[in-house]
Every structure is written in C-alpha cells, then in structure tokens.
Amino acid sequence: INRDELHRMVVVVSGDCQPRAQERVTKLGCLGVIKMPIVKEEVFEVLTRYGIVQTQRSATIDIAQTDGSIEILDCYREVANIAMGQAANLLARLLGVFVVLPVPNVNLLEPCELQMTLAQISERDSVSAVSQGFVGGGIAGEALLLFHDSNFQQIARLMRYEGDVDEAMERELIMDVASILMGACVKGLSEQLDVTFSQGHPVMLGQDVTMADLVADGARSWRKTLAIEISYTIESFDITFDLLLLITEDSLETVDRKLSFMLE
C-alpha cells in the first residue's frame, strides 16, 4: 500500500499479539491493531475514533458479500491461528524475541497421511520430540513438539546458557521450551472452545532420533486425526519448532458443535 501510494485507512486484525508485531504494523501506517478473538466493542471504538462510523447503534458497515459458504477447516484454522498467536506472545515476552508466525496448516488425515506429514517435516535432520496429552469436555488430543537437533546451540544462546550443551542440558532446554509453547497453545484452544482441558505431563518421545524411527514407534497408535501444524521461527536465531495439535476423530463431532457459532 505504501509503495503504490494507495490512500487507504488500514486497521490490522490479527491473532499475532506480540508487542513487536503491533509496533511494526503501526510504523507502516496502520490506524490500529485489533487482536483476535475479536471483541465487537473494540472494533467500533477504532472505527469511531477515525470517523469511519458515528456511533455503535447507528453504524452501518458495508461488508463485501460472499456466497456464504465457509468450510469447517477454515474454522479450525482460525481457532488455531489465535491459539498459536497467544503461545508466540508468551514465548516472545519471556525470551525477549520476535516469533515469526505462519498460517496454520489444518488437515483431516488418515494414519498413513499423518505418518507422511511427520516424515516430511524433517527429511534429513535428527529430531527430538515431546508429547503432551489433553482431554476434557468430550475432546481428546495430543500436542507434539518437534525440535531440529541442529538448533540446540542456538536455543542455549537464546536462553542465555553458557557452557557445553550435553545430552542432559539438551533435554532440559527441550522441556522448558515445550512447556511454554504446548501449554499456552492448548490453553488458547480451550478458551475458544469453552472447555477446561486436563493436561498430562510432557513426555519425551525421542532425543536425537531420526524422524523415521519416531514415526515407526507411534504408527500403531494413530487413527484418523485432525492435524493442526504450526511452525514457529525465532527471528535472528536459527531456530524452528514444529508444533502439531492432533485431535482424535471421536472428538470432531464435539469440536464441530462448539464451533458451529462461527458458521452462523
């Protein structure tokens, strides 16, 4: 918009609630940032402040019409986007970094497709993986966090650890980061679904293993699964985490009912 000198009033609506993200878009010229999930009063406050509407009661906003078709996977993606942003915000504040966020990849996968997805995440690098189960309100799932082992020196630097990174220290770093990301993401998911999840203890599935070994070990327990894939990248560090939220097929009817308001 700036490059082409387009005269537009821009309000950013985003699940990325990191302070630095808001600072960056503000410097680019946006009028304000509305955090997701959206609160109607906040939207009207911004629109009223800049004269786009007069009052909330009399406001009529010209919204582009669509054909009304919204896929359920779009709802899953929106919920994941907000949970992802909340987890990134916590990590960014704790470590003083900026987390680059993608659009979540959401798919309903058969067991063989899930195995292929995991295998493609890291074809060459060895990985370490942490799992944490969650259950509540008729919904059961698992958070799976994958670390690329080439990242550990960078992770140690990020967490201000001085000294050699041995196997025990790697494990400690893994569990610290996993607790932050998985806990915050599952919490964000529970808030949007209005469900209280009981979370199990994080479990190390493998340390310095190949993805092929990890897939083979878990293959028998997997069924058709809703897989939400999120990649977190830490800016200025060579660090990438792959977080998967895996929700069981038996839970989908309940999740769909919880999200039905988004389709109305």
N, C-alpha and C positions, 0 to 999 in steps of 0.2 A: 504493500500500500504506500509506504513512504517512497520507495524507489520510483513508482509510477506517478507520484504526487496526486494520488486519489484523495479527494476531500470527503472523508468518511469519519463518522463518530464510531469508535470501536470500544466495545465492552467485552472483556475476555471472561468466558465461563469455563472453568477447568477443575478437574479433580486434583491437579497438582497444587498443593497448598504450601509448598516450600516458600519461605520468605524471599529467597533469591529469585525464584521464578516470577513472583509478583513484582519484584524490583525491576527485572529485565523487561517485562512487557510494559510496565509503566514508563520506563525510559524510552521505549519505542513509540510512546504516544497514546497508549490506550487510556480511556477515561477512568476505568475502574476494573477490579477483578472480583468476580462473584464465584465463591467456592461451591463446589458440589459436595453433597446434595443441595439442591437449590432451595432457599427459603424465599417464599414469594415476597415478603416484606422487604428483603434486601434488594431484590430486583427492582421493585418500584421506587425504593429510596434512591438508587443510582439513576434510574430513568427520570425521576422527578428533579433530581439535583441539576441535570443538564437540560431540562426543559423538553425532554422527549415526550413526557406525559405531564398532565397538570396535577391530577390527584389520583389516588388509587381507585376511588369509587367511580370517577368519570372516565377512567382510562380505557381507551380502545386501541389495541395494538394490532397493526396489520401484519398478520403472520402468513408466511407463504404456505399455501395449501399443498398437501401431499395426497397420495391415494389412500392413506390411512393404514397401509399395511406395514406392520412392524414385526420383525422376526423375533422370536423368543431369545435367540442367541444374541441379538442386539441388547436385550435387557440384561442378560448375563454379563455382556461386555461392559455395559455401563456401570453395573454394580462392582465388577472387578476393577474398573478404572478408578473408582472412588476409594476402594479399599487399598489399592496399590499406591495412590497418592498419599493416603494417611500414613502408610508404612514408610514411604520415602521421606515424608516430612519428619517423622520421628528420627530416622537414621541421620538425616541431614542436620537436624538440631543437635543430636548427641555428638556427632563427629565433626561438625563444622565444615561440611562438604556440600556440593551440589549433586543431586542424583538425576541423571538423565533418564526419562521415562518414555517407554514406547506405548503404542496402542496394544492392549492385551489381546492375545490370540486365544479364541474360545472355540472349542470343537467338542462334539459328542463322538467319542472314539470307541471302536471295538478293541479288544485286548491286543490284537496284532498291530493295530494302528497306533496304540499307545506305546507299545514297545518300539515301533519305528520312530515315533516322535522323540522319545528319550534318546535313542541311538543317534539321531541327527543333531541333538544339542551339542554333543562333543564327540566328533568322529576320531580325533587324534589324541587329544589331551586326556590324561588321567583325571579323575574327579574324586571328590569327597561329597557324601550325601547325608543329609539329616532329614528325618521324617517326624512329623507330629500329627497325631490323630485328633479329630474333634467331633463331637456329637451333641445333639440337642434338638428338641422340637421336631423330631422325626427326620432330621437331616444328619447324615454322617459323611465324613470326608477325611482327607489327609492332605497336609501341606508337605511338600517335598522341595527342599532347597539344595541346589547343586552348586558346588564350588569347583572352579577350574584350578587345579593344583599349582599352575604356574602363577597364580595370583597371590600366593601366601606372603612373599616378601613385601609386596605392595600393601597387603592387609595389615601386616605387622607395622609398617611405616605409618599407615593411616591411624592405627590405634596407639601410636607413639611407644611401641615396644622396641627396646634396644637390646641387641644380642642375637645369637643364632636362633633360627626358627627350627627347633627339632620337632619330632613327631608329637610329643606331649603339648608343646606350645601351639602347633597347628590345630590340634583337637580343641584346645581352649579357645582359640580365635574363632574357629568354626562355630562352636556352641554359643559364643557371645553374639556373633552376628545373626545366627539363626534365630535365637530367642527374640531379638529385636524385630526382624523382618516378619517372621512367621506369626509371632504373637500379635503384632499390630495389624497385619493383613487379615487374620482371622477375626480379630475384634471388629475391624471395619465391616467385614462381611456380616457378622452377627447383628450389628447395629442396624444395617439396612434391611435385613430380613426380619428384624424384631424377634430374634431368637437368642437365648443365652446358651452358648456352647461351653461344654466341659472339655478342656484340653488335656491330653495326655502329656507325659514328659517327652521332650525331644529325644530321639533315638538316633545314634549314629549307624547308618546302614552300611557305610563303607568309607574307608580312608585310603587315599592313593590307589584307587582301583580303576579299572577300565570301565567304560560305560557298558560294554558287552557283558561283563561279569555282573554288574548291577542289575541290568535288565534280566539276565538269566535267573538271578536269585529271586526276583519278585514276580516273575512271569506267571507262576501258578495261581497267585492270589488275585490277579487283576481280572475284572469283568468290564462290561461296557461302562464307560466313565465319562462324566463331563469334565473336561480338562481345560483349565484356565492357565495359560502360560505367560509369564511375565519375566522380562529380562531387565535387571537393574544394572546400570553402568555408573560408576563414580567418576565424575569429571576430574581431569588432571591426574587420575590414577589409572593404571592398567588393571582395573578390577571390574569383573562382571559376575553377577549372580543370576542364576536361573531359578525362579520360583514357580512351582506348579501347584495349583489347588485342584485336587482331584475329588469330585463329589460322586457318590455311588448312584447307580441307576435307580435304586429303590427310593432315593431321596428326591428325585426330579419332580415327581408329582407335587410334593410339598413345596419345593422351591418355586415351581411354576405358579402355584396358588398364591404364594407370598408376593410374587412379582406381578400378579395379574393387574394390579392397580396401574402399572406402567403402560399397559396395553389399552386402558380405557380412554 
